[in-house]
């Protein structure tokens, strides 16, 4: 896919910046269409003139693609075409019974709600296969040493998809499949997954809940359970089981945590945990629904906050995985601002010295004291409950 030169009004990027991000993308993922209705319900109460598109719609991704093609970061983006996953690959994470169920729904040709707010329509299954296969191709690109910073720009999202069921707009767990590909390759023995989507990455956590080979860390809004498809609460006591006990770390943050609160959580909780774990691969699961004006979250991150997270993640990948980093796209539902936050996060990952896009929202108030208190409380609990964090 060709890139387009920067608009003339944008200042040039620094000549001494040598990092690049390899983006894996396929436009066939746009064909997944959920519903219109009241938010994500698909309901038409009959008394509204204007029904909303489902939050997980193609427009949000179109803007992410276009900002990387035509925005100031475009000279540092390489484009690669994704592909569909095959069924045998899906069985690295999902059960055959669940995959059979999805294929049966697809063959029916009918629109179907297979979990709360999660709709399959004609074209959805092909899009889901493309999202999974594109993420697998991105991980293989890293494993083959063809690129160090690699971004799977995919939809439908995946981190809520559990081994046996769909959940939270997700059908196939893209990041979970990529992690298993890395472990099965023989070149990776321990993988750290850092999830900053506004919702708990419960599906990924469940897939590795009994493993000490994968450290899953999720920073999310303190939202609790939302129904039968999502019994997980994302609470601090969901730590894993058996040999995996202590290798699932949840950081449920209060609403309005904001830029400085997220930075504090990253430096006080995530960086030390990853350092203790010692991974040889880092996977960032990113959702821009933690941003200030996302319709699905209340965490008040701005472009500055995403940029700082990108810088921290870059540092972790250089410390632990020789700079190898796979980024997997998840949520982010403000059609405009999600794209801006993606741009800012990649600026941080690429170590670009100064922001090259102004923040259209700019400042948003946050309560540092609440966030700091929450992080300190979580840290105390983790140190008491997780032996490897104490060096034991």
C-alpha positions as CSV (number, residue, x, y, z in Angstrom):
1,X,0.0,0.0,0.0
2,X,1.5,3.3,-1.0
3,X,1.9,6.2,1.4
4,X,1.2,9.8,0.7
5,X,3.5,12.7,1.4
6,X,2.9,15.0,4.3
7,X,0.7,18.1,3.9
8,X,2.8,21.2,3.4
9,X,1.6,22.8,6.6
10,X,3.2,20.1,8.7
11,X,6.7,20.6,9.9
12,X,9.2,17.9,8.8
13,X,10.2,15.1,11.0
14,X,13.7,15.1,12.4
15,X,16.3,13.7,9.9
16,X,18.1,11.8,12.6
17,X,15.1,9.6,13.5
18,X,15.9,6.2,12.0
19,X,13.1,4.1,13.6
20,X,10.4,2.6,11.4
21,X,7.1,0.9,12.2
22,X,5.9,-1.9,9.9
23,X,2.1,-1.8,9.7
24,X,0.2,-4.9,8.7
25,X,-3.3,-4.1,7.3
26,X,-5.9,-5.5,4.9
27,X,-8.9,-3.4,3.7
28,X,-11.1,-6.5,3.8
29,X,-11.4,-6.0,7.5
30,X,-13.7,-3.0,6.8
31,X,-16.5,-5.3,5.6
32,X,-17.5,-6.3,9.1
33,X,-20.7,-4.3,9.8
34,X,-22.4,-4.6,13.2
35,X,-25.7,-2.8,13.7
36,X,-27.3,0.6,14.2
37,X,-29.3,1.3,17.3
38,X,-29.0,2.7,20.8
39,X,-25.2,2.6,21.3
40,X,-24.1,-1.1,20.8
41,X,-27.5,-2.8,21.5
42,X,-28.9,-2.8,18.0
43,X,-32.2,-1.7,19.5
44,X,-34.5,0.8,17.8
45,X,-36.9,2.1,20.4
46,X,-39.0,3.8,17.8
47,X,-38.8,7.3,19.3
48,X,-35.4,8.4,18.0
49,X,-34.9,9.9,14.6
50,X,-31.1,9.2,14.5
51,X,-29.7,5.8,15.4
52,X,-26.0,5.4,16.1
53,X,-23.6,3.2,14.3
54,X,-22.3,0.4,16.5
55,X,-19.1,1.8,18.3
56,X,-16.9,-0.8,16.6
57,X,-17.5,0.5,13.0
58,X,-15.2,0.8,10.0
59,X,-14.9,4.6,10.2
60,X,-12.7,4.4,13.3
61,X,-10.2,2.2,11.5
62,X,-10.4,4.2,8.2
63,X,-9.1,7.2,10.1
64,X,-6.3,5.2,11.7
65,X,-5.2,4.1,8.3
66,X,-5.4,7.5,6.8
67,X,-3.5,9.3,9.6
68,X,-0.7,6.9,9.1
69,X,-0.8,7.2,5.3
70,X,-1.0,11.0,5.1
71,X,-0.1,12.4,8.5
72,X,3.4,13.6,9.5
73,X,4.5,10.1,10.7
74,X,3.9,8.6,7.2
75,X,7.6,8.7,6.1
76,X,8.4,6.3,8.9
77,X,5.6,3.7,8.1
78,X,6.1,0.6,6.0
79,X,2.9,-1.1,4.8
80,X,2.4,-4.8,4.5
81,X,-0.7,-6.6,3.3
82,X,-2.4,-9.0,5.8
83,X,-4.0,-12.3,5.1
84,X,-6.7,-14.6,6.4
85,X,-5.9,-17.1,9.1
86,X,-6.7,-20.8,8.5
87,X,-8.7,-22.9,10.9
88,X,-5.7,-24.9,12.2
89,X,-4.0,-21.7,13.3
90,X,-7.1,-20.6,15.2
91,X,-6.9,-23.8,17.3
92,X,-3.7,-22.4,18.9
93,X,-6.0,-20.4,21.2
94,X,-9.6,-21.4,20.6
95,X,-11.5,-24.7,20.9
96,X,-12.7,-26.5,17.7
97,X,-16.3,-26.4,19.1
98,X,-16.2,-22.6,19.3
99,X,-14.7,-22.2,15.8
100,X,-17.3,-24.6,14.4
101,X,-20.0,-22.4,16.0
102,X,-18.7,-19.3,14.4
103,X,-18.5,-20.9,11.0
104,X,-22.1,-22.2,11.3
105,X,-23.3,-18.7,12.1
106,X,-21.4,-17.4,9.1
107,X,-22.9,-20.0,6.8
108,X,-26.5,-19.1,7.9
109,X,-26.1,-15.7,6.2
110,X,-28.1,-14.1,9.0
111,X,-27.1,-11.3,11.4
112,X,-26.7,-12.8,14.8
113,X,-25.9,-11.4,18.3
114,X,-23.5,-14.0,19.6
115,X,-22.7,-12.2,22.9
116,X,-23.9,-9.0,24.4
117,X,-23.4,-6.2,21.9
118,X,-21.3,-8.5,19.7
119,X,-22.9,-9.1,16.3
120,X,-21.9,-11.3,13.4
121,X,-23.2,-10.2,9.9
122,X,-22.4,-11.4,6.4
123,X,-18.7,-10.5,6.0
124,X,-17.9,-10.6,9.7
125,X,-16.3,-14.0,9.6
126,X,-14.0,-13.1,6.7
127,X,-13.0,-9.9,8.5
128,X,-12.3,-11.8,11.7
129,X,-10.1,-14.3,9.8
130,X,-8.2,-11.4,8.3
131,X,-7.7,-9.8,11.7
132,X,-6.3,-13.0,13.1
133,X,-4.2,-13.8,10.1
134,X,-2.9,-10.3,9.8
135,X,-1.8,-10.3,13.4
136,X,-0.1,-13.7,12.9
137,X,1.7,-12.4,9.9
138,X,2.9,-9.3,11.9
139,X,4.2,-11.6,14.7
140,X,6.0,-13.8,12.1
141,X,7.6,-10.7,10.7
142,X,9.1,-10.0,14.1
143,X,10.2,-13.6,14.7
144,X,11.9,-13.6,11.3
145,X,13.8,-10.4,12.2
146,X,12.3,-8.5,9.2
147,X,11.2,-5.7,11.5
148,X,11.4,-4.7,15.2
149,X,8.5,-2.4,15.7
150,X,5.5,-4.0,14.0
151,X,1.8,-2.9,14.3
152,X,-1.1,-5.1,13.5
153,X,-3.8,-2.6,12.5
154,X,-6.8,-4.9,12.8
155,X,-10.5,-5.2,13.4
156,X,-12.7,-6.8,14.7
157,X,-10.8,-6.5,18.0
158,X,-9.8,-9.6,19.9
159,X,-8.8,-9.3,23.5
160,X,-12.2,-10.2,25.0
161,X,-12.5,-13.3,22.9
162,X,-12.1,-16.3,25.1
163,X,-11.0,-19.8,24.1
164,X,-14.7,-20.9,24.0
165,X,-16.8,-17.8,23.4
166,X,-17.1,-14.3,21.9
167,X,-17.3,-11.3,24.0
168,X,-17.1,-7.5,23.9
169,X,-17.2,-7.0,20.1
170,X,-14.5,-9.7,19.7
171,X,-14.6,-13.0,17.9
172,X,-11.0,-14.3,17.6
173,X,-8.2,-13.4,20.1
174,X,-5.7,-11.8,17.7
175,X,-3.0,-11.1,20.3
176,X,-3.5,-14.5,22.0
177,X,-2.9,-16.3,18.8
178,X,0.2,-14.3,18.1
179,X,1.6,-15.0,21.6
180,X,1.1,-18.7,21.0
181,X,2.8,-18.5,17.6
182,X,5.8,-16.9,19.3
183,X,6.0,-19.5,22.0
184,X,5.6,-22.4,19.5
185,X,8.3,-20.9,17.3
186,X,11.0,-22.0,19.7
187,X,12.6,-18.5,19.6
188,X,10.6,-17.1,22.5
189,X,10.2,-18.7,25.9
190,X,8.5,-15.9,27.8
191,X,6.2,-13.2,26.5
192,X,4.9,-10.1,28.3
193,X,1.5,-8.7,27.2
194,X,0.7,-5.2,28.3
195,X,-2.9,-4.2,27.6
196,X,-3.9,-0.6,27.9
197,X,-7.4,-0.8,26.3
198,X,-10.0,0.8,28.7
199,X,-11.5,-2.7,29.3
200,X,-9.9,-5.7,31.0
201,X,-8.2,-8.0,28.4
202,X,-10.1,-10.9,29.9
203,X,-10.0,-13.2,26.9
204,X,-6.2,-13.0,26.6
205,X,-5.9,-13.4,30.4
206,X,-8.1,-16.5,30.4
207,X,-6.1,-18.1,27.6
208,X,-2.9,-17.9,29.6
209,X,-4.4,-18.0,33.1
210,X,-2.5,-21.3,34.0
211,X,0.8,-20.5,32.3
212,X,4.0,-19.1,33.7
213,X,5.3,-18.4,30.2
214,X,3.1,-15.4,29.6
215,X,2.8,-12.4,31.9
216,X,-0.5,-10.6,31.1
217,X,-0.8,-7.1,32.6
218,X,-4.0,-5.1,32.0
219,X,-4.5,-1.4,32.8
220,X,-8.2,-0.7,32.6
221,X,-11.2,1.2,33.9
222,X,-12.6,-0.3,37.1
223,X,-15.7,-1.6,35.3
224,X,-16.4,-5.0,36.8
225,X,-18.4,-7.8,35.1
226,X,-20.9,-6.9,32.3
227,X,-22.8,-10.1,31.8
228,X,-22.7,-13.8,31.1
229,X,-20.2,-13.5,28.3
230,X,-17.9,-11.5,30.6
231,X,-17.9,-12.9,34.1
232,X,-14.4,-11.6,34.8
233,X,-14.2,-8.4,36.9
234,X,-10.6,-7.4,36.1
235,X,-10.0,-7.1,39.9
236,X,-6.6,-7.3,41.5
237,X,-7.3,-10.7,43.0
238,X,-7.6,-12.3,39.5
239,X,-4.0,-13.4,39.6
240,X,-3.9,-16.6,37.6
241,X,-4.1,-20.3,38.7
242,X,-1.8,-23.3,39.2
243,X,1.7,-22.5,37.8
244,X,0.2,-19.3,36.3
245,X,-0.5,-17.9,39.8
246,X,0.9,-14.4,39.9
247,X,1.3,-14.1,36.1
248,X,-1.9,-12.2,35.5
249,X,-1.7,-8.7,36.9
250,X,-4.7,-6.4,36.8
251,X,-4.5,-2.7,37.3
252,X,-8.1,-1.4,37.6
253,X,-7.9,2.3,37.7
254,X,-10.5,4.9,38.8
255,X,-12.4,6.9,36.3
256,X,-10.6,10.0,35.2
257,X,-7.1,8.6,36.0
258,X,-5.6,10.7,33.2
259,X,-2.1,11.0,31.7
260,X,0.0,11.3,34.9
261,X,-2.0,8.6,36.6
262,X,-1.3,6.2,33.7
263,X,2.4,7.1,33.7
264,X,2.6,6.5,37.4
265,X,0.9,3.1,37.0
266,X,3.3,2.2,34.2
267,X,6.4,3.1,36.1
268,X,5.4,1.8,39.5
269,X,3.6,-1.4,38.5
270,X,4.2,-2.4,34.9
271,X,7.9,-1.7,34.3
272,X,9.0,-3.5,37.6
273,X,6.8,-6.5,36.9
274,X,8.1,-6.9,33.4
275,X,11.6,-6.5,34.6
276,X,11.1,-9.3,37.2
277,X,9.5,-11.5,34.6
278,X,12.2,-11.1,32.1
279,X,10.4,-11.7,28.7
280,X,12.1,-12.2,25.4
281,X,9.1,-10.7,23.5
282,X,6.9,-7.7,24.3
283,X,3.3,-7.4,23.0
284,X,1.4,-4.1,23.5
285,X,-2.3,-4.5,23.2
286,X,-3.6,-1.0,22.6
287,X,-7.0,0.6,22.7
288,X,-7.6,4.3,22.4
289,X,-10.9,4.0,24.3
290,X,-9.0,5.1,27.4
291,X,-8.9,8.6,25.8
292,X,-10.6,11.7,27.2
293,X,-13.6,11.7,24.9
294,X,-14.2,8.1,24.0
295,X,-17.8,7.0,24.2
296,X,-16.8,3.7,25.8
297,X,-14.5,4.9,28.6
298,X,-13.8,7.6,31.1
299,X,-10.1,7.5,31.7
300,X,-9.2,10.9,30.3
301,X,-5.9,10.0,28.5
302,X,-4.8,12.6,26.0
303,X,-2.3,12.4,23.1
304,X,0.4,13.4,25.6
305,X,-0.5,10.4,27.7
306,X,-0.4,7.9,24.8
307,X,2.9,9.3,23.6
308,X,4.4,8.8,27.1
309,X,3.1,5.2,27.2
310,X,4.7,4.6,23.8
311,X,8.0,5.9,25.2
312,X,7.8,3.6,28.2
313,X,6.9,0.5,26.1
314,X,9.8,1.3,23.7
315,X,12.1,1.3,26.7
316,X,10.8,-2.1,27.9
317,X,11.2,-3.7,24.5
318,X,14.8,-2.4,24.2
319,X,15.6,-3.7,27.7
320,X,14.1,-7.2,27.3
321,X,13.5,-8.2,23.7
322,X,16.2,-6.5,21.7
323,X,13.8,-3.8,20.7
324,X,11.3,-6.3,19.3
325,X,7.7,-5.1,19.8
326,X,4.4,-6.3,18.4
327,X,1.5,-3.8,18.8
328,X,-2.0,-5.1,18.3
329,X,-5.0,-2.8,17.8
330,X,-8.1,-3.2,20.0
331,X,-10.7,-0.6,20.9
332,X,-10.9,3.1,20.4
333,X,-14.3,4.5,19.3
334,X,-14.0,8.3,18.9
335,X,-13.7,8.3,15.2
336,X,-11.3,11.3,15.1
337,X,-9.5,11.3,18.4
338,X,-8.7,7.6,18.4
339,X,-6.6,8.2,15.3
340,X,-4.8,11.2,16.8
341,X,-4.0,9.2,20.0
342,X,-2.7,6.3,17.8
343,X,-0.4,8.8,16.0
344,X,0.9,10.1,19.4
345,X,1.5,6.6,20.8
346,X,3.5,5.7,17.7
347,X,5.5,8.9,18.0
348,X,6.5,7.8,21.5
349,X,7.3,4.2,20.4
350,X,9.5,5.6,17.5
351,X,11.3,8.0,19.9
352,X,10.4,11.0,17.8
353,X,11.7,14.0,19.8
354,X,8.7,16.4,19.5
355,X,5.0,15.9,18.8
356,X,4.1,16.6,15.2
357,X,0.4,17.0,15.6
358,X,-1.3,19.4,17.9
359,X,-3.9,17.9,20.3
360,X,-7.4,19.0,19.1
361,X,-8.6,18.4,22.7
362,X,-5.4,19.6,24.5
363,X,-5.9,19.8,28.2
364,X,-8.3,17.7,30.2
365,X,-8.5,17.8,34.0
366,X,-7.4,14.8,36.0
367,X,-7.2,13.9,39.7
368,X,-3.7,12.8,40.4
369,X,-4.3,12.1,44.1
370,X,-7.0,9.5,43.3
371,X,-4.9,7.7,40.7
372,X,-1.8,7.7,42.9
373,X,-3.7,6.3,45.9
374,X,-5.2,3.5,43.7
375,X,-1.8,2.5,42.2
376,X,-0.1,2.4,45.7
377,X,-2.9,0.2,47.0
378,X,-2.6,-2.2,44.0
379,X,1.2,-2.3,44.4
380,X,0.9,-3.3,48.1
381,X,-1.5,-6.1,47.2
382,X,0.7,-7.4,44.4
383,X,3.8,-7.4,46.5
384,X,2.0,-9.3,49.2
385,X,0.4,-11.8,46.8
386,X,2.9,-12.4,44.0
387,X,6.2,-14.1,45.0
388,X,8.2,-13.3,41.8
389,X,7.5,-9.5,42.3
390,X,9.3,-9.8,45.7
391,X,12.2,-11.7,44.1
392,X,11.0,-14.9,45.9
